[in-house]
Amino acid sequence: MTLLTHMVGWSLFGLGARLWHLGIQQRPLHSGPIAHAVAMGSFAGIGYFSYGYQERSREILADIRSKVSQRQEERTERAKERVSQVKAALDAKKANNSAEDE
């Protein structure tokens, strides 16, 4: 989602909260238009900061995922090396045993 949609969505949520507030108080919904604008503006600010937080979180998670995948690749390479070393040792042991048997 873009920054604009985040801010518009949160500002509409703020408007809804303000209208709900007036409904609970049983006041006319069109009373205090400045308060409507203040509620929408403050919630748009919340949307702005939540968008920034979400983007920073995505960057951090992408970095962590790349590090984890790199570590997994290194571990698989080390495991393959160990397997090849064990196979070589077993082959050498078999060759040694067959030479002793003869």
A tleap script that builds the chain and sets N, CA, C and O, in Angstrom:
source leaprc.protein.ff14SB
mol = sequence {
  NMET THR LEU LEU THR HIE MET VAL GLY TRP
  SER LEU PHE GLY LEU GLY ALA ARG LEU TRP
  HIE LEU GLY ILE GLN GLN ARG PRO LEU HIE
  SER GLY PRO ILE ALA HIE ALA VAL ALA MET
  GLY SER PHE ALA GLY ILE GLY TYR PHE SER
  TYR GLY TYR GLN GLU ARG SER ARG GLU ILE
  LEU ALA ASP ILE ARG SER LYS VAL SER GLN
  ARG GLN GLU GLU ARG THR GLU ARG ALA LYS
  GLU ARG VAL SER GLN VAL LYS ALA ALA LEU
  ASP ALA LYS LYS ALA ASN ASN SER ALA GLU
  ASP CGLU
}
set mol.1.N position { 0.841 -1.182 0.000 }
set mol.1.CA position { 0.000 0.000 0.000 }
set mol.1.C position { 0.882 1.239 0.000 }
set mol.1.O position { 1.987 1.242 0.543 }
set mol.2.N position { 0.375 2.267 -0.610 }
set mol.2.CA position { 1.148 3.501 -0.675 }
set mol.2.C position { 0.880 4.368 0.552 }
set mol.2.O position { -0.029 4.112 1.342 }
set mol.3.N position { 1.692 5.381 0.675 }
set mol.3.CA position { 1.556 6.300 1.807 }
set mol.3.C position { 0.200 6.999 1.769 }
set mol.3.O position { -0.443 7.176 2.804 }
set mol.4.N position { -0.227 7.392 0.586 }
set mol.4.CA position { -1.500 8.102 0.461 }
set mol.4.C position { -2.666 7.235 0.927 }
set mol.4.O position { -3.534 7.708 1.660 }
set mol.5.N position { -2.694 5.978 0.509 }
set mol.5.CA position { -3.804 5.121 0.922 }
set mol.5.C position { -3.768 4.858 2.425 }
set mol.5.O position { -4.815 4.746 3.063 }
set mol.6.N position { -2.578 4.760 2.986 }
set mol.6.CA position { -2.469 4.600 4.443 }
set mol.6.C position { -3.070 5.808 5.153 }
set mol.6.O position { -3.870 5.661 6.077 }
set mol.7.N position { -2.683 6.991 4.717 }
set mol.7.CA position { -3.154 8.205 5.388 }
set mol.7.C position { -4.652 8.408 5.192 }
set mol.7.O position { -5.350 8.799 6.128 }
set mol.8.N position { -5.152 8.148 3.991 }
set mol.8.CA position { -6.588 8.313 3.740 }
set mol.8.C position { -7.384 7.293 4.549 }
set mol.8.O position { -8.414 7.625 5.136 }
set mol.9.N position { -6.906 6.057 4.577 }
set mol.9.CA position { -7.609 5.028 5.344 }
set mol.9.C position { -7.688 5.361 6.821 }
set mol.9.O position { -8.742 5.222 7.440 }
set mol.10.N position { -6.573 5.800 7.384 }
set mol.10.CA position { -6.570 6.149 8.800 }
set mol.10.C position { -7.395 7.405 9.068 }
set mol.10.O position { -8.041 7.505 10.111 }
set mol.11.N position { -7.384 8.362 8.144 }
set mol.11.CA position { -8.189 9.568 8.371 }
set mol.11.C position { -9.679 9.238 8.302 }
set mol.11.O position { -10.471 9.804 9.055 }
set mol.12.N position { -10.065 8.331 7.413 }
set mol.12.CA position { -11.471 7.913 7.378 }
set mol.12.C position { -11.843 7.148 8.646 }
set mol.12.O position { -12.969 7.253 9.132 }
set mol.13.N position { -10.910 6.393 9.170 }
set mol.13.CA position { -11.149 5.732 10.447 }
set mol.13.C position { -11.349 6.771 11.548 }
set mol.13.O position { -12.208 6.602 12.413 }
set mol.14.N position { -10.562 7.838 11.516 }
set mol.14.CA position { -10.709 8.919 12.490 }
set mol.14.C position { -12.057 9.605 12.371 }
set mol.14.O position { -12.680 9.945 13.376 }
set mol.15.N position { -12.508 9.809 11.128 }
set mol.15.CA position { -13.834 10.397 10.922 }
set mol.15.C position { -14.910 9.473 11.479 }
set mol.15.O position { -15.853 9.925 12.129 }
set mol.16.N position { -14.762 8.182 11.221 }
set mol.16.CA position { -15.728 7.221 11.761 }
set mol.16.C position { -15.743 7.216 13.278 }
set mol.16.O position { -16.803 7.121 13.895 }
set mol.17.N position { -14.563 7.318 13.879 }
set mol.17.CA position { -14.487 7.361 15.343 }
set mol.17.C position { -15.171 8.612 15.878 }
set mol.17.O position { -15.875 8.562 16.886 }
set mol.18.N position { -14.959 9.739 15.194 }
set mol.18.CA position { -15.599 10.995 15.623 }
set mol.18.C position { -17.121 10.895 15.493 }
set mol.18.O position { -17.847 11.321 16.391 }
set mol.19.N position { -17.603 10.338 14.390 }
set mol.19.CA position { -19.050 10.209 14.205 }
set mol.19.C position { -19.644 9.234 15.220 }
set mol.19.O position { -20.752 9.446 15.713 }
set mol.20.N position { -18.924 8.190 15.524 }
set mol.20.CA position { -19.393 7.250 16.531 }
set mol.20.C position { -19.452 7.934 17.897 }
set mol.20.O position { -20.389 7.725 18.668 }
set mol.21.N position { -18.452 8.742 18.181 }
set mol.21.CA position { -18.414 9.499 19.430 }
set mol.21.C position { -19.647 10.396 19.541 }
set mol.21.O position { -20.288 10.452 20.590 }
set mol.22.N position { -19.972 11.092 18.457 }
set mol.22.CA position { -21.153 11.957 18.480 }
set mol.22.C position { -22.436 11.144 18.595 }
set mol.22.O position { -23.390 11.568 19.247 }
set mol.23.N position { -22.458 9.970 17.959 }
set mol.23.CA position { -23.638 9.115 18.048 }
set mol.23.C position { -23.866 8.604 19.458 }
set mol.23.O position { -25.006 8.516 19.915 }
set mol.24.N position { -22.792 8.269 20.147 }
set mol.24.CA position { -22.918 7.803 21.533 }
set mol.24.C position { -23.467 8.917 22.414 }
set mol.24.O position { -24.281 8.675 23.304 }
set mol.25.N position { -23.009 10.153 22.154 }
set mol.25.CA position { -23.485 11.289 22.938 }
set mol.25.C position { -24.855 11.780 22.478 }
set mol.25.O position { -25.422 12.682 23.094 }
set mol.26.N position { -25.389 11.207 21.415 }
set mol.26.CA position { -26.675 11.575 20.816 }
set mol.26.C position { -26.701 13.052 20.435 }
set mol.26.O position { -27.681 13.758 20.674 }
set mol.27.N position { -25.604 13.496 19.838 }
set mol.27.CA position { -25.512 14.853 19.316 }
set mol.27.C position { -25.641 14.782 17.806 }
set mol.27.O position { -25.420 13.724 17.218 }
set mol.28.N position { -25.997 15.891 17.164 }
set mol.28.CA position { -26.081 15.881 15.702 }
set mol.28.C position { -24.702 15.592 15.090 }
set mol.28.O position { -23.683 16.084 15.574 }
set mol.29.N position { -24.688 14.795 14.032 }
set mol.29.CA position { -23.423 14.381 13.435 }
set mol.29.C position { -22.689 15.521 12.751 }
set mol.29.O position { -21.476 15.446 12.556 }
set mol.30.N position { -23.408 16.578 12.381 }
set mol.30.CA position { -22.751 17.697 11.695 }
set mol.30.C position { -22.275 18.784 12.658 }
set mol.30.O position { -21.832 19.843 12.214 }
set mol.31.N position { -22.356 18.544 13.951 }
set mol.31.CA position { -21.897 19.559 14.900 }
set mol.31.C position { -20.378 19.497 15.029 }
set mol.31.O position { -19.791 18.418 15.099 }
set mol.32.N position { -19.765 20.651 15.060 }
set mol.32.CA position { -18.314 20.742 15.231 }
set mol.32.C position { -17.514 20.235 14.053 }
set mol.32.O position { -16.765 19.270 14.205 }
set mol.33.N position { -17.640 20.849 12.871 }
set mol.33.CA position { -16.879 20.350 11.712 }
set mol.33.C position { -15.365 20.484 11.896 }
set mol.33.O position { -14.598 19.727 11.302 }
set mol.34.N position { -14.942 21.437 12.711 }
set mol.34.CA position { -13.508 21.579 12.969 }
set mol.34.C position { -12.988 20.343 13.710 }
set mol.34.O position { -11.877 19.879 13.453 }
set mol.35.N position { -13.790 19.823 14.619 }
set mol.35.CA position { -13.385 18.620 15.354 }
set mol.35.C position { -13.287 17.420 14.420 }
set mol.35.O position { -12.451 16.538 14.620 }
set mol.36.N position { -14.152 17.386 13.389 }
set mol.36.CA position { -14.046 16.319 12.385 }
set mol.36.C position { -12.696 16.405 11.681 }
set mol.36.O position { -12.016 15.396 11.494 }
set mol.37.N position { -12.320 17.614 11.296 }
set mol.37.CA position { -11.044 17.808 10.600 }
set mol.37.C position { -9.865 17.474 11.511 }
set mol.37.O position { -8.878 16.889 11.066 }
set mol.38.N position { -9.971 17.846 12.780 }
set mol.38.CA position { -8.892 17.533 13.724 }
set mol.38.C position { -8.760 16.022 13.903 }
set mol.38.O position { -7.649 15.492 13.927 }
set mol.39.N position { -9.880 15.339 14.026 }
set mol.39.CA position { -9.842 13.878 14.178 }
set mol.39.C position { -9.243 13.230 12.937 }
set mol.39.O position { -8.414 12.325 13.039 }
set mol.40.N position { -9.667 13.699 11.756 }
set mol.40.CA position { -9.132 13.132 10.522 }
set mol.40.C position { -7.638 13.422 10.390 }
set mol.40.O position { -6.873 12.556 9.965 }
set mol.41.N position { -7.225 14.625 10.748 }
set mol.41.CA position { -5.807 14.980 10.653 }
set mol.41.C position { -4.937 14.190 11.610 }
set mol.41.O position { -3.850 13.737 11.254 }
set mol.42.N position { -5.428 14.031 12.831 }
set mol.42.CA position { -4.625 13.287 13.808 }
set mol.42.C position { -4.524 11.813 13.421 }
set mol.42.O position { -3.466 11.203 13.576 }
set mol.43.N position { -5.602 11.245 12.927 }
set mol.43.CA position { -5.539 9.849 12.502 }
set mol.43.C position { -4.731 9.694 11.217 }
set mol.43.O position { -4.124 8.645 11.000 }
set mol.44.N position { -4.711 10.721 10.359 }
set mol.44.CA position { -3.839 10.676 9.177 }
set mol.44.C position { -2.378 10.672 9.614 }
set mol.44.O position { -1.548 10.007 8.993 }
set mol.45.N position { -2.058 11.404 10.670 }
set mol.45.CA position { -0.701 11.371 11.223 }
set mol.45.C position { -0.337 9.988 11.734 }
set mol.45.O position { 0.786 9.521 11.545 }
set mol.46.N position { -1.288 9.340 12.379 }
set mol.46.CA position { -1.056 7.962 12.826 }
set mol.46.C position { -0.803 7.064 11.623 }
set mol.46.O position { 0.067 6.194 11.665 }
set mol.47.N position { -1.563 7.275 10.550 }
set mol.47.CA position { -1.358 6.498 9.326 }
set mol.47.C position { 0.006 6.728 8.720 }
set mol.47.O position { 0.631 5.795 8.216 }
set mol.48.N position { 0.480 7.976 8.766 }
set mol.48.CA position { 1.807 8.306 8.238 }
set mol.48.C position { 2.889 7.554 9.004 }
set mol.48.O position { 3.779 6.952 8.403 }
set mol.49.N position { 2.810 7.592 10.329 }
set mol.49.CA position { 3.828 6.926 11.135 }
set mol.49.C position { 3.719 5.403 11.055 }
set mol.49.O position { 4.731 4.705 11.114 }
set mol.50.N position { 2.498 4.887 10.920 }
set mol.50.CA position { 2.367 3.431 10.795 }
set mol.50.C position { 2.928 2.948 9.464 }
set mol.50.O position { 3.476 1.848 9.386 }
set mol.51.N position { 2.798 3.759 8.414 }
set mol.51.CA position { 3.380 3.404 7.119 }
set mol.51.C position { 4.902 3.346 7.220 }
set mol.51.O position { 5.522 2.407 6.721 }
set mol.52.N position { 5.504 4.343 7.861 }
set mol.52.CA position { 6.955 4.349 8.042 }
set mol.52.C position { 7.430 3.165 8.859 }
set mol.52.O position { 8.449 2.551 8.544 }
set mol.53.N position { 6.690 2.844 9.908 }
set mol.53.CA position { 7.045 1.699 10.744 }
set mol.53.C position { 6.966 0.404 9.939 }
set mol.53.O position { 7.832 -0.464 10.053 }
set mol.54.N position { 5.922 0.287 9.128 }
set mol.54.CA position { 5.744 -0.918 8.326 }
set mol.54.C position { 6.871 -1.066 7.301 }
set mol.54.O position { 7.362 -2.173 7.082 }
set mol.55.N position { 7.280 0.024 6.680 }
set mol.55.CA position { 8.367 -0.032 5.698 }
set mol.55.C position { 9.690 -0.404 6.365 }
set mol.55.O position { 10.446 -1.217 5.832 }
set mol.56.N position { 9.971 0.181 7.519 }
set mol.56.CA position { 11.202 -0.172 8.231 }
set mol.56.C position { 11.186 -1.637 8.647 }
set mol.56.O position { 12.209 -2.318 8.574 }
set mol.57.N position { 10.038 -2.116 9.077 }
set mol.57.CA position { 9.923 -3.520 9.472 }
set mol.57.C position { 10.158 -4.443 8.285 }
set mol.57.O position { 10.811 -5.478 8.419 }
set mol.58.N position { 9.627 -4.070 7.121 }
set mol.58.CA position { 9.851 -4.882 5.921 }
set mol.58.C position { 11.328 -4.949 5.564 }
set mol.58.O position { 11.831 -6.014 5.206 }
set mol.59.N position { 12.025 -3.828 5.658 }
set mol.59.CA position { 13.458 -3.815 5.348 }
set mol.59.C position { 14.236 -4.692 6.323 }
set mol.59.O position { 15.111 -5.456 5.917 }
set mol.60.N position { 13.917 -4.581 7.598 }
set mol.60.CA position { 14.614 -5.378 8.608 }
set mol.60.C position { 14.349 -6.864 8.393 }
set mol.60.O position { 15.269 -7.679 8.473 }
set mol.61.N position { 13.090 -7.220 8.119 }
set mol.61.CA position { 12.758 -8.622 7.901 }
set mol.61.C position { 13.420 -9.169 6.643 }
set mol.61.O position { 13.866 -10.317 6.631 }
set mol.62.N position { 13.491 -8.365 5.586 }
set mol.62.CA position { 14.166 -8.814 4.365 }
set mol.62.C position { 15.643 -9.061 4.633 }
set mol.62.O position { 16.212 -10.033 4.136 }
set mol.63.N position { 16.262 -8.194 5.409 }
set mol.63.CA position { 17.671 -8.370 5.759 }
set mol.63.C position { 17.869 -9.641 6.584 }
set mol.63.O position { 18.798 -10.409 6.334 }
set mol.64.N position { 17.009 -9.858 7.550 }
set mol.64.CA position { 17.108 -11.052 8.390 }
set mol.64.C position { 16.900 -12.308 7.552 }
set mol.64.O position { 17.619 -13.293 7.722 }
set mol.65.N position { 15.913 -12.281 6.641 }
set mol.65.CA position { 15.663 -13.449 5.790 }
set mol.65.C position { 16.859 -13.766 4.908 }
set mol.65.O position { 17.203 -14.933 4.721 }
set mol.66.N position { 17.499 -12.725 4.361 }
set mol.66.CA position { 18.662 -12.973 3.510 }
set mol.66.C position { 19.815 -13.557 4.327 }
set mol.66.O position { 20.519 -14.448 3.852 }
set mol.67.N position { 20.010 -13.064 5.547 }
set mol.67.CA position { 21.063 -13.620 6.406 }
set mol.67.C position { 20.777 -15.074 6.762 }
set mol.67.O position { 21.684 -15.906 6.771 }
set mol.68.N position { 19.517 -15.376 7.055 }
set mol.68.CA position { 19.156 -16.748 7.410 }
set mol.68.C position { 19.366 -17.678 6.220 }
set mol.68.O position { 19.898 -18.776 6.383 }
set mol.69.N position { 18.956 -17.255 5.029 }
set mol.69.CA position { 19.147 -18.112 3.858 }
set mol.69.C position { 20.629 -18.299 3.553 }
set mol.69.O position { 21.044 -19.381 3.137 }
set mol.70.N position { 21.423 -17.264 3.755 }
set mol.70.CA position { 22.867 -17.384 3.548 }
set mol.70.C position { 23.468 -18.380 4.542 }
set mol.70.O position { 24.311 -19.195 4.167 }
set mol.71.N position { 23.044 -18.319 5.792 }
set mol.71.CA position { 23.531 -19.270 6.796 }
set mol.71.C position { 23.123 -20.698 6.443 }
set mol.71.O position { 23.907 -21.632 6.608 }
set mol.72.N position { 21.887 -20.861 5.954 }
set mol.72.CA position { 21.435 -22.194 5.572 }
set mol.72.C position { 22.272 -22.746 4.427 }
set mol.72.O position { 22.624 -23.926 4.423 }
set mol.73.N position { 22.591 -21.896 3.455 }
set mol.73.CA position { 23.427 -22.340 2.343 }
set mol.73.C position { 24.815 -22.737 2.836 }
set mol.73.O position { 25.370 -23.742 2.392 }
set mol.74.N position { 25.373 -21.953 3.748 }
set mol.74.CA position { 26.685 -22.290 4.303 }
set mol.74.C position { 26.637 -23.608 5.067 }
set mol.74.O position { 27.566 -24.411 4.978 }
set mol.75.N position { 25.572 -23.834 5.810 }
set mol.75.CA position { 25.443 -25.086 6.561 }
set mol.75.C position { 25.321 -26.281 5.626 }
set mol.75.O position { 25.912 -27.330 5.880 }
set mol.76.N position { 24.559 -26.130 4.549 }
set mol.76.CA position { 24.433 -27.247 3.614 }
set mol.76.C position { 25.764 -27.535 2.932 }
set mol.76.O position { 26.096 -28.695 2.690 }
set mol.77.N position { 26.521 -26.500 2.622 }
set mol.77.CA position { 27.845 -26.711 2.025 }
set mol.77.C position { 28.770 -27.440 3.000 }
set mol.77.O position { 29.487 -28.361 2.610 }
set mol.78.N position { 28.752 -27.027 4.264 }
set mol.78.CA position { 29.580 -27.703 5.265 }
set mol.78.C position { 29.136 -29.152 5.450 }
set mol.78.O position { 29.966 -30.046 5.618 }
set mol.79.N position { 27.828 -29.378 5.420 }
set mol.79.CA position { 27.322 -30.743 5.572 }
set mol.79.C position { 27.744 -31.602 4.385 }
set mol.79.O position { 28.099 -32.767 4.567 }
set mol.80.N position { 27.711 -31.052 3.180 }
set mol.80.CA position { 28.155 -31.800 2.002 }
set mol.80.C position { 29.636 -32.136 2.101 }
set mol.80.O position { 30.053 -33.237 1.742 }
set mol.81.N position { 30.428 -31.188 2.586 }
set mol.81.CA position { 31.856 -31.448 2.763 }
set mol.81.C position { 32.085 -32.554 3.784 }
set mol.81.O position { 32.935 -33.422 3.584 }
set mol.82.N position { 31.336 -32.525 4.867 }
set mol.82.CA position { 31.479 -33.562 5.896 }
set mol.82.C position { 31.084 -34.929 5.356 }
set mol.82.O position { 31.743 -35.931 5.632 }
set mol.83.N position { 30.000 -34.960 4.584 }
set mol.83.CA position { 29.551 -36.227 4.005 }
set mol.83.C position { 30.617 -36.777 3.071 }
set mol.83.O position { 30.911 -37.972 3.096 }
set mol.84.N position { 31.196 -35.912 2.249 }
set mol.84.CA position { 32.237 -36.389 1.332 }
set mol.84.C position { 33.467 -36.859 2.108 }
set mol.84.O position { 34.110 -37.827 1.702 }
set mol.85.N position { 33.807 -36.200 3.209 }
set mol.85.CA position { 34.937 -36.641 4.031 }
set mol.85.C position { 34.657 -37.998 4.670 }
set mol.85.O position { 35.531 -38.863 4.724 }
set mol.86.N position { 33.427 -38.174 5.154 }
set mol.86.CA position { 33.066 -39.449 5.774 }
set mol.86.C position { 33.080 -40.558 4.732 }
set mol.86.O position { 33.554 -41.659 5.012 }
set mol.87.N position { 32.566 -40.285 3.532 }
set mol.87.CA position { 32.583 -41.287 2.467 }
set mol.87.C position { 34.015 -41.656 2.098 }
set mol.87.O position { 34.329 -42.830 1.901 }
set mol.88.N position { 34.871 -40.658 2.006 }
set mol.88.CA position { 36.274 -40.933 1.678 }
set mol.88.C position { 36.925 -41.769 2.772 }
set mol.88.O position { 37.700 -42.680 2.479 }
set mol.89.N position { 36.619 -41.468 4.021 }
set mol.89.CA position { 37.186 -42.241 5.127 }
set mol.89.C position { 36.668 -43.671 5.109 }
set mol.89.O position { 37.429 -44.606 5.355 }
set mol.90.N position { 35.380 -43.854 4.821 }
set mol.90.CA position { 34.820 -45.206 4.751 }
set mol.90.C position { 35.415 -45.986 3.588 }
set mol.90.O position { 35.720 -47.171 3.724 }
set mol.91.N position { 35.581 -45.325 2.444 }
set mol.91.CA position { 36.190 -45.989 1.291 }
set mol.91.C position { 37.620 -46.401 1.605 }
set mol.91.O position { 38.048 -47.495 1.238 }
set mol.92.N position { 38.358 -45.533 2.279 }
set mol.92.CA position { 39.737 -45.862 2.648 }
set mol.92.C position { 39.767 -47.029 3.631 }
set mol.92.O position { 40.642 -47.891 3.555 }
set mol.93.N position { 38.811 -47.049 4.550 }
set mol.93.CA position { 38.756 -48.136 5.528 }
set mol.93.C position { 38.411 -49.457 4.847 }
set mol.93.O position { 38.976 -50.498 5.181 }
set mol.94.N position { 37.472 -49.412 3.881 }
set mol.94.CA position { 37.116 -50.624 3.145 }
set mol.94.C position { 38.306 -51.124 2.340 }
set mol.94.O position { 38.565 -52.326 2.282 }
set mol.95.N position { 39.023 -50.202 1.723 }
set mol.95.CA position { 40.192 -50.594 0.940 }
set mol.95.C position { 41.257 -51.192 1.854 }
set mol.95.O position { 41.920 -52.159 1.480 }
set mol.96.N position { 41.421 -50.641 3.014 }
set mol.96.CA position { 42.376 -51.147 3.995 }
set mol.96.C position { 41.988 -52.549 4.463 }
set mol.96.O position { 42.836 -53.435 4.572 }
set mol.97.N position { 40.684 -52.740 4.740 }
set mol.97.CA position { 40.206 -54.043 5.200 }
set mol.97.C position { 40.338 -55.097 4.112 }
set mol.97.O position { 40.699 -56.239 4.395 }
set mol.98.N position { 40.052 -54.725 2.876 }
set mol.98.CA position { 40.162 -55.696 1.785 }
set mol.98.C position { 41.622 -56.046 1.514 }
set mol.98.O position { 41.925 -57.174 1.126 }
set mol.99.N position { 42.525 -55.093 1.713 }
set mol.99.CA position { 43.953 -55.368 1.528 }
set mol.99.C position { 44.465 -56.282 2.633 }
set mol.99.O position { 45.333 -57.119 2.385 }
set mol.100.N position { 43.948 -56.140 3.837 }
set mol.100.CA position { 44.362 -56.993 4.948 }
set mol.100.C position { 43.831 -58.409 4.783 }
set mol.100.O position { 44.496 -59.374 5.162 }
set mol.101.N position { 42.619 -58.538 4.210 }
set mol.101.CA position { 42.006 -59.853 4.022 }
set mol.101.C position { 42.769 -60.673 2.987 }
set mol.101.O position { 42.786 -61.901 3.067 }
set mol.102.N position { 43.380 -60.035 2.048 }
set mol.102.CA position { 44.074 -60.763 0.985 }
set mol.102.C position { 45.414 -61.143 1.381 }
set mol.102.O position { 46.136 -61.763 0.601 }
savepdb mol mol.pdb
quit
